[in-house]
Amino acid sequence: GLLGANDREQLAFIRAEGRVMVTHDHDFLALAAEGSAHPGICYCRQQSRSVRQIIEILSLLYECLTAEEMRNRIEFL
């Protein structure tokens, strides 16, 4: 239900849901740099990785990091 929502609305949603965001949108990096709290952001430049590679990296992160360790953290994929 967030299709068309702006970045701040999407960030508020992941914060309320406690979900890590996976994105190609570098605008979220700027929001995080402003100090906006978040449960975690996984950023990947567009077309730099295949879907398979992204899934493999996300699976590894899930196995290695707790939700608390991801809080306010940005992982570059």
Distance bins in CASP14 RR format, pairs under 12 A and 6 or more apart:
PFRMAT RR
TARGET T0000
AUTHOR 0000-0000-0000
RMODE 2
METHOD distances of the structure
MODEL  1
1 9 0 0 0 0 0 1 0 0 0 0 0
1 10 0 0 0 0 0 1 0 0 0 0 0
1 13 0 0 0 0 1 0 0 0 0 0 0
2 8 0 0 0 0 0 1 0 0 0 0 0
2 9 1 0 0 1 0 0 0 0 0 0 0
2 10 1 0 1 0 0 0 0 0 0 0 0
2 11 0 0 0 0 0 1 0 0 0 0 0
2 12 0 0 0 0 1 0 0 0 0 0 0
2 13 1 0 1 0 0 0 0 0 0 0 0
2 14 0 0 0 0 1 0 0 0 0 0 0
2 16 0 0 0 0 0 1 0 0 0 0 0
2 17 0 0 0 0 0 1 0 0 0 0 0
2 19 0 0 0 0 0 1 0 0 0 0 0
2 21 0 0 0 0 0 1 0 0 0 0 0
3 9 0 0 0 0 0 1 0 0 0 0 0
3 10 0 0 0 0 0 1 0 0 0 0 0
3 13 0 0 0 0 0 1 0 0 0 0 0
4 10 0 0 0 0 1 0 0 0 0 0 0
4 13 0 0 0 0 0 1 0 0 0 0 0
5 11 0 0 0 0 1 0 0 0 0 0 0
5 12 0 0 0 0 1 0 0 0 0 0 0
5 13 1 0 0 1 0 0 0 0 0 0 0
5 14 0 0 0 0 0 1 0 0 0 0 0
6 12 0 0 0 0 1 0 0 0 0 0 0
6 13 0 0 0 0 0 1 0 0 0 0 0
6 25 0 0 0 0 0 1 0 0 0 0 0
6 27 0 0 0 0 1 0 0 0 0 0 0
6 28 0 0 0 0 0 1 0 0 0 0 0
6 31 0 0 0 0 0 1 0 0 0 0 0
7 13 0 0 0 0 0 1 0 0 0 0 0
7 14 0 0 0 0 0 1 0 0 0 0 0
7 21 0 0 0 0 0 1 0 0 0 0 0
7 23 0 0 0 0 1 0 0 0 0 0 0
7 25 1 0 0 1 0 0 0 0 0 0 0
7 26 0 0 0 0 0 1 0 0 0 0 0
7 27 1 0 1 0 0 0 0 0 0 0 0
7 28 1 0 0 1 0 0 0 0 0 0 0
7 29 0 0 0 0 0 1 0 0 0 0 0
7 30 0 0 0 0 1 0 0 0 0 0 0
7 31 1 0 0 1 0 0 0 0 0 0 0
7 32 0 0 0 0 0 1 0 0 0 0 0
7 34 0 0 0 0 0 1 0 0 0 0 0
7 36 0 0 0 0 1 0 0 0 0 0 0
7 38 0 0 0 0 0 1 0 0 0 0 0
7 41 0 0 0 0 0 1 0 0 0 0 0
8 14 0 0 0 0 0 1 0 0 0 0 0
8 15 0 0 0 0 0 1 0 0 0 0 0
8 27 0 0 0 0 1 0 0 0 0 0 0
8 28 0 0 0 0 0 1 0 0 0 0 0
8 30 0 0 0 0 0 1 0 0 0 0 0
8 31 1 0 0 1 0 0 0 0 0 0 0
8 32 0 0 0 0 0 1 0 0 0 0 0
8 34 0 0 0 0 0 1 0 0 0 0 0
8 36 1 0 0 1 0 0 0 0 0 0 0
8 38 0 0 0 0 0 1 0 0 0 0 0
9 15 0 0 0 0 0 1 0 0 0 0 0
9 16 0 0 0 0 0 1 0 0 0 0 0
9 31 0 0 0 0 0 1 0 0 0 0 0
10 16 0 0 0 0 0 1 0 0 0 0 0
10 17 0 0 0 0 0 1 0 0 0 0 0
10 19 0 0 0 0 0 1 0 0 0 0 0
10 21 1 0 0 1 0 0 0 0 0 0 0
10 22 0 0 0 0 0 1 0 0 0 0 0
10 23 0 0 0 0 1 0 0 0 0 0 0
10 25 0 0 0 0 1 0 0 0 0 0 0
10 27 0 0 0 0 1 0 0 0 0 0 0
10 28 0 0 0 0 1 0 0 0 0 0 0
10 31 0 0 0 0 1 0 0 0 0 0 0
10 36 0 0 0 0 0 1 0 0 0 0 0
10 38 0 0 0 0 0 1 0 0 0 0 0
10 41 0 0 0 0 0 1 0 0 0 0 0
11 17 0 0 0 0 0 1 0 0 0 0 0
11 18 0 0 0 0 0 1 0 0 0 0 0
11 19 0 0 0 0 0 1 0 0 0 0 0
11 20 0 0 0 0 0 1 0 0 0 0 0
11 21 1 0 0 1 0 0 0 0 0 0 0
11 23 0 0 0 0 0 1 0 0 0 0 0
11 25 0 0 0 0 0 1 0 0 0 0 0
11 27 0 0 0 0 1 0 0 0 0 0 0
11 28 1 0 0 1 0 0 0 0 0 0 0
11 29 0 0 0 0 0 1 0 0 0 0 0
11 30 0 0 0 0 0 1 0 0 0 0 0
11 31 1 0 1 0 0 0 0 0 0 0 0
11 32 0 0 0 0 1 0 0 0 0 0 0
11 34 0 0 0 0 0 1 0 0 0 0 0
11 35 0 0 0 0 0 1 0 0 0 0 0
11 36 1 0 1 0 0 0 0 0 0 0 0
11 37 0 0 0 0 1 0 0 0 0 0 0
11 38 1 0 0 1 0 0 0 0 0 0 0
11 39 0 0 0 0 1 0 0 0 0 0 0
11 40 0 0 0 0 0 1 0 0 0 0 0
11 41 0 0 0 0 1 0 0 0 0 0 0
11 72 0 0 0 0 0 1 0 0 0 0 0
12 18 0 0 0 0 0 1 0 0 0 0 0
12 19 0 0 0 0 0 1 0 0 0 0 0
12 21 0 0 0 0 0 1 0 0 0 0 0
12 31 0 0 0 0 0 1 0 0 0 0 0
12 36 0 0 0 0 1 0 0 0 0 0 0
12 37 0 0 0 0 0 1 0 0 0 0 0
12 38 0 0 0 0 1 0 0 0 0 0 0
12 39 0 0 0 0 0 1 0 0 0 0 0
13 19 0 0 0 0 1 0 0 0 0 0 0
13 21 0 0 0 0 1 0 0 0 0 0 0
13 38 0 0 0 0 0 1 0 0 0 0 0
13 39 0 0 0 0 0 1 0 0 0 0 0
14 20 1 0 0 1 0 0 0 0 0 0 0
14 21 1 0 1 0 0 0 0 0 0 0 0
14 22 0 0 0 0 0 1 0 0 0 0 0
14 23 0 0 0 0 1 0 0 0 0 0 0
14 28 0 0 0 0 1 0 0 0 0 0 0
14 31 0 0 0 0 0 1 0 0 0 0 0
14 32 0 0 0 0 0 1 0 0 0 0 0
14 36 0 0 0 0 0 1 0 0 0 0 0
14 37 0 0 0 0 0 1 0 0 0 0 0
14 38 1 0 0 1 0 0 0 0 0 0 0
14 39 1 0 1 0 0 0 0 0 0 0 0
14 40 1 0 0 1 0 0 0 0 0 0 0
14 41 0 0 0 0 1 0 0 0 0 0 0
14 42 0 0 0 0 0 1 0 0 0 0 0
14 70 0 0 0 0 0 1 0 0 0 0 0
14 71 0 0 0 0 0 1 0 0 0 0 0
15 21 0 0 0 0 1 0 0 0 0 0 0
15 31 0 0 0 0 0 1 0 0 0 0 0
15 32 0 0 0 0 0 1 0 0 0 0 0
15 36 0 0 0 0 1 0 0 0 0 0 0
15 37 1 0 0 1 0 0 0 0 0 0 0
15 38 1 0 1 0 0 0 0 0 0 0 0
15 39 1 0 0 1 0 0 0 0 0 0 0
15 40 0 0 0 0 1 0 0 0 0 0 0
15 41 0 0 0 0 0 1 0 0 0 0 0
15 71 0 0 0 0 0 1 0 0 0 0 0
15 72 0 0 0 0 0 1 0 0 0 0 0
16 37 0 0 0 0 0 1 0 0 0 0 0
16 38 0 0 0 0 0 1 0 0 0 0 0
16 39 0 0 0 0 1 0 0 0 0 0 0
17 38 0 0 0 0 0 1 0 0 0 0 0
17 39 1 0 0 1 0 0 0 0 0 0 0
17 40 0 0 0 0 0 1 0 0 0 0 0
17 67 0 0 0 0 0 1 0 0 0 0 0
18 37 0 0 0 0 0 1 0 0 0 0 0
18 38 0 0 0 0 1 0 0 0 0 0 0
18 39 1 0 1 0 0 0 0 0 0 0 0
18 40 0 0 0 0 1 0 0 0 0 0 0
18 67 1 0 0 1 0 0 0 0 0 0 0
18 68 0 0 0 0 0 1 0 0 0 0 0
18 70 0 0 0 0 1 0 0 0 0 0 0
18 71 0 0 0 0 1 0 0 0 0 0 0
19 38 0 0 0 0 1 0 0 0 0 0 0
19 39 1 0 1 0 0 0 0 0 0 0 0
19 40 0 0 0 0 1 0 0 0 0 0 0
19 41 0 0 0 0 0 1 0 0 0 0 0
19 42 0 0 0 0 0 1 0 0 0 0 0
19 67 0 0 0 0 1 0 0 0 0 0 0
19 70 0 0 0 0 0 1 0 0 0 0 0
19 71 0 0 0 0 0 1 0 0 0 0 0
20 28 0 0 0 0 0 1 0 0 0 0 0
20 38 0 0 0 0 1 0 0 0 0 0 0
20 39 1 0 1 0 0 0 0 0 0 0 0
20 40 1 0 1 0 0 0 0 0 0 0 0
20 41 1 0 0 1 0 0 0 0 0 0 0
20 42 1 0 0 1 0 0 0 0 0 0 0
20 43 0 0 0 0 0 1 0 0 0 0 0
20 58 0 0 0 0 1 0 0 0 0 0 0
20 61 0 0 0 0 1 0 0 0 0 0 0
20 62 0 0 0 0 1 0 0 0 0 0 0
20 65 0 0 0 0 1 0 0 0 0 0 0
20 66 0 0 0 0 0 1 0 0 0 0 0
20 67 0 0 0 0 1 0 0 0 0 0 0
20 68 0 0 0 0 0 1 0 0 0 0 0
20 69 0 0 0 0 0 1 0 0 0 0 0
20 70 1 0 1 0 0 0 0 0 0 0 0
20 71 0 0 0 0 1 0 0 0 0 0 0
20 72 0 0 0 0 0 1 0 0 0 0 0
20 73 0 0 0 0 1 0 0 0 0 0 0
20 74 0 0 0 0 0 1 0 0 0 0 0
20 75 0 0 0 0 1 0 0 0 0 0 0
20 77 0 0 0 0 0 1 0 0 0 0 0
21 27 0 0 0 0 0 1 0 0 0 0 0
21 28 1 0 0 1 0 0 0 0 0 0 0
21 29 0 0 0 0 0 1 0 0 0 0 0
21 31 0 0 0 0 0 1 0 0 0 0 0
21 32 0 0 0 0 1 0 0 0 0 0 0
21 36 0 0 0 0 0 1 0 0 0 0 0
21 38 1 0 0 1 0 0 0 0 0 0 0
21 39 1 0 0 1 0 0 0 0 0 0 0
21 40 1 0 0 1 0 0 0 0 0 0 0
21 41 1 0 1 0 0 0 0 0 0 0 0
21 42 1 0 0 1 0 0 0 0 0 0 0
21 43 0 0 0 0 1 0 0 0 0 0 0
21 44 0 0 0 0 0 1 0 0 0 0 0
21 58 0 0 0 0 0 1 0 0 0 0 0
21 70 0 0 0 0 0 1 0 0 0 0 0
21 73 0 0 0 0 0 1 0 0 0 0 0
21 74 0 0 0 0 1 0 0 0 0 0 0
21 75 0 0 0 0 0 1 0 0 0 0 0
22 28 0 0 0 0 0 1 0 0 0 0 0
22 39 0 0 0 0 0 1 0 0 0 0 0
22 40 0 0 0 0 1 0 0 0 0 0 0
22 41 0 0 0 0 1 0 0 0 0 0 0
22 42 1 0 1 0 0 0 0 0 0 0 0
22 43 0 0 0 0 1 0 0 0 0 0 0
22 44 1 0 0 1 0 0 0 0 0 0 0
22 49 0 0 0 0 0 1 0 0 0 0 0
22 51 0 0 0 0 0 1 0 0 0 0 0
22 54 1 0 0 1 0 0 0 0 0 0 0
22 55 0 0 0 0 1 0 0 0 0 0 0
22 57 0 0 0 0 1 0 0 0 0 0 0
22 58 1 0 0 1 0 0 0 0 0 0 0
22 59 0 0 0 0 0 1 0 0 0 0 0
22 61 0 0 0 0 1 0 0 0 0 0 0
22 62 0 0 0 0 0 1 0 0 0 0 0
22 70 0 0 0 0 0 1 0 0 0 0 0
22 74 0 0 0 0 0 1 0 0 0 0 0
22 75 0 0 0 0 1 0 0 0 0 0 0
22 76 0 0 0 0 0 1 0 0 0 0 0
22 77 0 0 0 0 1 0 0 0 0 0 0
23 29 0 0 0 0 1 0 0 0 0 0 0
23 30 0 0 0 0 0 1 0 0 0 0 0
23 31 0 0 0 0 0 1 0 0 0 0 0
23 32 0 0 0 0 0 1 0 0 0 0 0
23 38 0 0 0 0 0 1 0 0 0 0 0
23 40 0 0 0 0 0 1 0 0 0 0 0
23 41 1 0 0 1 0 0 0 0 0 0 0
23 42 1 0 0 1 0 0 0 0 0 0 0
23 43 1 0 1 0 0 0 0 0 0 0 0
23 44 1 0 0 1 0 0 0 0 0 0 0
23 45 0 0 0 0 0 1 0 0 0 0 0
23 46 0 0 0 0 1 0 0 0 0 0 0
23 54 0 0 0 0 0 1 0 0 0 0 0
23 74 0 0 0 0 0 1 0 0 0 0 0
23 75 0 0 0 0 0 1 0 0 0 0 0
23 76 0 0 0 0 0 1 0 0 0 0 0
23 77 0 0 0 0 1 0 0 0 0 0 0
24 41 0 0 0 0 0 1 0 0 0 0 0
24 42 0 0 0 0 0 1 0 0 0 0 0
24 43 1 0 0 1 0 0 0 0 0 0 0
24 44 1 0 1 0 0 0 0 0 0 0 0
24 45 1 0 0 1 0 0 0 0 0 0 0
24 46 1 0 1 0 0 0 0 0 0 0 0
24 47 0 0 0 0 1 0 0 0 0 0 0
24 48 0 0 0 0 1 0 0 0 0 0 0
24 49 0 0 0 0 1 0 0 0 0 0 0
24 51 0 0 0 0 0 1 0 0 0 0 0
24 54 0 0 0 0 1 0 0 0 0 0 0
24 76 0 0 0 0 0 1 0 0 0 0 0
24 77 0 0 0 0 1 0 0 0 0 0 0
25 31 0 0 0 0 1 0 0 0 0 0 0
25 32 0 0 0 0 0 1 0 0 0 0 0
25 41 0 0 0 0 1 0 0 0 0 0 0
25 42 0 0 0 0 0 1 0 0 0 0 0
25 43 0 0 0 0 1 0 0 0 0 0 0
25 44 0 0 0 0 0 1 0 0 0 0 0
25 45 0 0 0 0 0 1 0 0 0 0 0
25 46 0 0 0 0 1 0 0 0 0 0 0
26 32 0 0 0 0 0 1 0 0 0 0 0
26 33 0 0 0 0 0 1 0 0 0 0 0
26 41 0 0 0 0 0 1 0 0 0 0 0
26 43 1 0 0 1 0 0 0 0 0 0 0
26 44 0 0 0 0 0 1 0 0 0 0 0
26 45 1 0 0 1 0 0 0 0 0 0 0
26 46 0 0 0 0 1 0 0 0 0 0 0
26 74 0 0 0 0 0 1 0 0 0 0 0
26 76 0 0 0 0 0 1 0 0 0 0 0
27 33 0 0 0 0 0 1 0 0 0 0 0
27 34 0 0 0 0 0 1 0 0 0 0 0
27 36 0 0 0 0 0 1 0 0 0 0 0
27 41 0 0 0 0 0 1 0 0 0 0 0
27 43 0 0 0 0 0 1 0 0 0 0 0
28 34 0 0 0 0 0 1 0 0 0 0 0
28 35 0 0 0 0 0 1 0 0 0 0 0
28 36 0 0 0 0 1 0 0 0 0 0 0
28 38 0 0 0 0 1 0 0 0 0 0 0
28 40 0 0 0 0 1 0 0 0 0 0 0
28 41 1 0 1 0 0 0 0 0 0 0 0
28 42 0 0 0 0 1 0 0 0 0 0 0
28 43 1 0 0 1 0 0 0 0 0 0 0
28 44 0 0 0 0 0 1 0 0 0 0 0
28 74 0 0 0 0 1 0 0 0 0 0 0
28 76 0 0 0 0 0 1 0 0 0 0 0
29 35 0 0 0 0 0 1 0 0 0 0 0
29 36 0 0 0 0 0 1 0 0 0 0 0
29 38 0 0 0 0 0 1 0 0 0 0 0
29 40 0 0 0 0 0 1 0 0 0 0 0
29 41 1 0 0 1 0 0 0 0 0 0 0
29 42 0 0 0 0 0 1 0 0 0 0 0
29 43 1 0 0 1 0 0 0 0 0 0 0
29 44 0 0 0 0 0 1 0 0 0 0 0
29 45 0 0 0 0 0 1 0 0 0 0 0
29 74 1 0 0 1 0 0 0 0 0 0 0
29 75 0 0 0 0 0 1 0 0 0 0 0
29 76 0 0 0 0 1 0 0 0 0 0 0
30 36 0 0 0 0 1 0 0 0 0 0 0
30 41 0 0 0 0 0 1 0 0 0 0 0
30 43 0 0 0 0 0 1 0 0 0 0 0
30 74 0 0 0 0 0 1 0 0 0 0 0
31 37 0 0 0 0 0 1 0 0 0 0 0
31 38 1 0 0 1 0 0 0 0 0 0 0
31 40 0 0 0 0 0 1 0 0 0 0 0
31 41 0 0 0 0 1 0 0 0 0 0 0
31 43 0 0 0 0 0 1 0 0 0 0 0
31 72 0 0 0 0 0 1 0 0 0 0 0
31 74 0 0 0 0 0 1 0 0 0 0 0
32 38 1 0 0 1 0 0 0 0 0 0 0
32 39 0 0 0 0 0 1 0 0 0 0 0
32 40 0 0 0 0 1 0 0 0 0 0 0
32 41 1 0 1 0 0 0 0 0 0 0 0
32 42 0 0 0 0 0 1 0 0 0 0 0
32 43 0 0 0 0 1 0 0 0 0 0 0
32 71 0 0 0 0 0 1 0 0 0 0 0
32 72 1 0 0 1 0 0 0 0 0 0 0
32 73 0 0 0 0 1 0 0 0 0 0 0
32 74 1 0 1 0 0 0 0 0 0 0 0
32 75 0 0 0 0 0 1 0 0 0 0 0
32 76 0 0 0 0 0 1 0 0 0 0 0
33 41 0 0 0 0 0 1 0 0 0 0 0
33 43 0 0 0 0 0 1 0 0 0 0 0
33 72 0 0 0 0 0 1 0 0 0 0 0
33 74 0 0 0 0 1 0 0 0 0 0 0
34 72 0 0 0 0 0 1 0 0 0 0 0
35 41 0 0 0 0 0 1 0 0 0 0 0
35 72 0 0 0 0 1 0 0 0 0 0 0
35 74 0 0 0 0 0 1 0 0 0 0 0
36 72 0 0 0 0 1 0 0 0 0 0 0
36 74 0 0 0 0 0 1 0 0 0 0 0
37 71 1 0 0 1 0 0 0 0 0 0 0
37 72 1 0 0 1 0 0 0 0 0 0 0
37 73 0 0 0 0 0 1 0 0 0 0 0
38 67 0 0 0 0 0 1 0 0 0 0 0
38 70 0 0 0 0 1 0 0 0 0 0 0
38 71 1 0 0 1 0 0 0 0 0 0 0
38 72 1 0 0 1 0 0 0 0 0 0 0
38 73 0 0 0 0 1 0 0 0 0 0 0
38 74 0 0 0 0 1 0 0 0 0 0 0
38 75 0 0 0 0 0 1 0 0 0 0 0
39 65 0 0 0 0 0 1 0 0 0 0 0
39 66 0 0 0 0 0 1 0 0 0 0 0
39 67 1 0 0 1 0 0 0 0 0 0 0
39 68 0 0 0 0 1 0 0 0 0 0 0
39 69 0 0 0 0 0 1 0 0 0 0 0
39 70 1 0 0 1 0 0 0 0 0 0 0
39 71 1 0 1 0 0 0 0 0 0 0 0
39 72 0 0 0 0 1 0 0 0 0 0 0
39 73 0 0 0 0 1 0 0 0 0 0 0
39 74 0 0 0 0 0 1 0 0 0 0 0
40 58 0 0 0 0 0 1 0 0 0 0 0
40 61 0 0 0 0 0 1 0 0 0 0 0
40 65 0 0 0 0 1 0 0 0 0 0 0
40 66 0 0 0 0 0 1 0 0 0 0 0
40 67 0 0 0 0 1 0 0 0 0 0 0
40 68 0 0 0 0 0 1 0 0 0 0 0
40 69 0 0 0 0 1 0 0 0 0 0 0
40 70 1 0 1 0 0 0 0 0 0 0 0
40 71 1 0 0 1 0 0 0 0 0 0 0
40 72 1 0 0 1 0 0 0 0 0 0 0
40 73 1 0 1 0 0 0 0 0 0 0 0
40 74 1 0 0 1 0 0 0 0 0 0 0
40 75 1 0 0 1 0 0 0 0 0 0 0
41 61 0 0 0 0 0 1 0 0 0 0 0
41 70 0 0 0 0 1 0 0 0 0 0 0
41 71 0 0 0 0 0 1 0 0 0 0 0
41 72 0 0 0 0 1 0 0 0 0 0 0
41 73 1 0 0 1 0 0 0 0 0 0 0
41 74 1 0 1 0 0 0 0 0 0 0 0
41 75 1 0 0 1 0 0 0 0 0 0 0
41 76 0 0 0 0 1 0 0 0 0 0 0
41 77 0 0 0 0 0 1 0 0 0 0 0
42 49 0 0 0 0 0 1 0 0 0 0 0
42 54 0 0 0 0 1 0 0 0 0 0 0
42 55 0 0 0 0 0 1 0 0 0 0 0
42 57 1 0 0 1 0 0 0 0 0 0 0
42 58 1 0 0 1 0 0 0 0 0 0 0
42 59 0 0 0 0 0 1 0 0 0 0 0
42 60 0 0 0 0 0 1 0 0 0 0 0
42 61 1 0 0 1 0 0 0 0 0 0 0
42 62 0 0 0 0 0 1 0 0 0 0 0
42 65 0 0 0 0 0 1 0 0 0 0 0
42 70 0 0 0 0 1 0 0 0 0 0 0
42 73 0 0 0 0 1 0 0 0 0 0 0
42 74 1 0 0 1 0 0 0 0 0 0 0
42 75 1 0 1 0 0 0 0 0 0 0 0
42 76 0 0 0 0 1 0 0 0 0 0 0
42 77 1 0 1 0 0 0 0 0 0 0 0
43 49 0 0 0 0 0 1 0 0 0 0 0
43 54 0 0 0 0 0 1 0 0 0 0 0
43 57 0 0 0 0 0 1 0 0 0 0 0
43 58 0 0 0 0 0 1 0 0 0 0 0
43 73 0 0 0 0 0 1 0 0 0 0 0
43 74 1 0 0 1 0 0 0 0 0 0 0
43 75 1 0 0 1 0 0 0 0 0 0 0
43 76 1 0 1 0 0 0 0 0 0 0 0
43 77 1 0 0 1 0 0 0 0 0 0 0
44 50 0 0 0 0 0 1 0 0 0 0 0
44 51 0 0 0 0 0 1 0 0 0 0 0
44 53 0 0 0 0 1 0 0 0 0 0 0
44 54 1 0 1 0 0 0 0 0 0 0 0
44 55 0 0 0 0 0 1 0 0 0 0 0
44 56 0 0 0 0 0 1 0 0 0 0 0
44 57 0 0 0 0 1 0 0 0 0 0 0
44 58 0 0 0 0 1 0 0 0 0 0 0
44 61 0 0 0 0 0 1 0 0 0 0 0
44 74 0 0 0 0 0 1 0 0 0 0 0
44 75 0 0 0 0 1 0 0 0 0 0 0
44 76 1 0 0 1 0 0 0 0 0 0 0
44 77 1 1 0 0 0 0 0 0 0 0 0
45 54 0 0 0 0 0 1 0 0 0 0 0
45 76 0 0 0 0 1 0 0 0 0 0 0
45 77 0 0 0 0 1 0 0 0 0 0 0
46 54 0 0 0 0 0 1 0 0 0 0 0
46 77 0 0 0 0 0 1 0 0 0 0 0
47 53 0 0 0 0 0 1 0 0 0 0 0
47 54 0 0 0 0 0 1 0 0 0 0 0
48 54 0 0 0 0 1 0 0 0 0 0 0
48 57 0 0 0 0 0 1 0 0 0 0 0
48 76 0 0 0 0 1 0 0 0 0 0 0
48 77 1 0 0 1 0 0 0 0 0 0 0
49 55 0 0 0 0 1 0 0 0 0 0 0
49 56 0 0 0 0 1 0 0 0 0 0 0
49 57 1 0 0 1 0 0 0 0 0 0 0
49 58 0 0 0 0 0 1 0 0 0 0 0
49 76 0 0 0 0 0 1 0 0 0 0 0
49 77 1 0 0 1 0 0 0 0 0 0 0
50 56 0 0 0 0 1 0 0 0 0 0 0
50 57 0 0 0 0 0 1 0 0 0 0 0
50 77 0 0 0 0 0 1 0 0 0 0 0
51 57 0 0 0 0 0 1 0 0 0 0 0
51 58 0 0 0 0 0 1 0 0 0 0 0
51 77 0 0 0 0 0 1 0 0 0 0 0
52 58 0 0 0 0 0 1 0 0 0 0 0
52 59 0 0 0 0 0 1 0 0 0 0 0
53 59 0 0 0 0 0 1 0 0 0 0 0
53 60 0 0 0 0 0 1 0 0 0 0 0
53 77 1 0 0 1 0 0 0 0 0 0 0
54 60 0 0 0 0 0 1 0 0 0 0 0
54 61 0 0 0 0 0 1 0 0 0 0 0
54 75 0 0 0 0 0 1 0 0 0 0 0
54 76 0 0 0 0 0 1 0 0 0 0 0
54 77 1 0 1 0 0 0 0 0 0 0 0
55 61 0 0 0 0 0 1 0 0 0 0 0
55 62 0 0 0 0 0 1 0 0 0 0 0
55 77 0 0 0 0 0 1 0 0 0 0 0
56 62 0 0 0 0 0 1 0 0 0 0 0
56 63 0 0 0 0 0 1 0 0 0 0 0
56 77 0 0 0 0 1 0 0 0 0 0 0
57 63 0 0 0 0 0 1 0 0 0 0 0
57 64 0 0 0 0 0 1 0 0 0 0 0
57 65 0 0 0 0 0 1 0 0 0 0 0
57 75 0 0 0 0 1 0 0 0 0 0 0
57 76 0 0 0 0 1 0 0 0 0 0 0
57 77 1 0 1 0 0 0 0 0 0 0 0
58 64 0 0 0 0 0 1 0 0 0 0 0
58 65 0 0 0 0 0 1 0 0 0 0 0
58 70 0 0 0 0 0 1 0 0 0 0 0
58 75 0 0 0 0 1 0 0 0 0 0 0
58 77 1 0 0 1 0 0 0 0 0 0 0
59 65 0 0 0 0 0 1 0 0 0 0 0
59 77 0 0 0 0 0 1 0 0 0 0 0
60 75 0 0 0 0 0 1 0 0 0 0 0
60 77 0 0 0 0 0 1 0 0 0 0 0
61 67 0 0 0 0 0 1 0 0 0 0 0
61 69 0 0 0 0 1 0 0 0 0 0 0
61 70 1 0 0 1 0 0 0 0 0 0 0
61 73 0 0 0 0 1 0 0 0 0 0 0
61 74 0 0 0 0 0 1 0 0 0 0 0
61 75 1 0 0 1 0 0 0 0 0 0 0
61 76 0 0 0 0 0 1 0 0 0 0 0
61 77 0 0 0 0 1 0 0 0 0 0 0
62 69 0 0 0 0 0 1 0 0 0 0 0
62 70 0 0 0 0 1 0 0 0 0 0 0
62 75 0 0 0 0 0 1 0 0 0 0 0
63 69 0 0 0 0 0 1 0 0 0 0 0
64 70 0 0 0 0 0 1 0 0 0 0 0
64 73 0 0 0 0 0 1 0 0 0 0 0
64 75 0 0 0 0 0 1 0 0 0 0 0
65 71 0 0 0 0 1 0 0 0 0 0 0
65 73 1 0 0 1 0 0 0 0 0 0 0
65 75 0 0 0 0 1 0 0 0 0 0 0
66 73 0 0 0 0 0 1 0 0 0 0 0
67 73 0 0 0 0 0 1 0 0 0 0 0
69 75 0 0 0 0 0 1 0 0 0 0 0
END
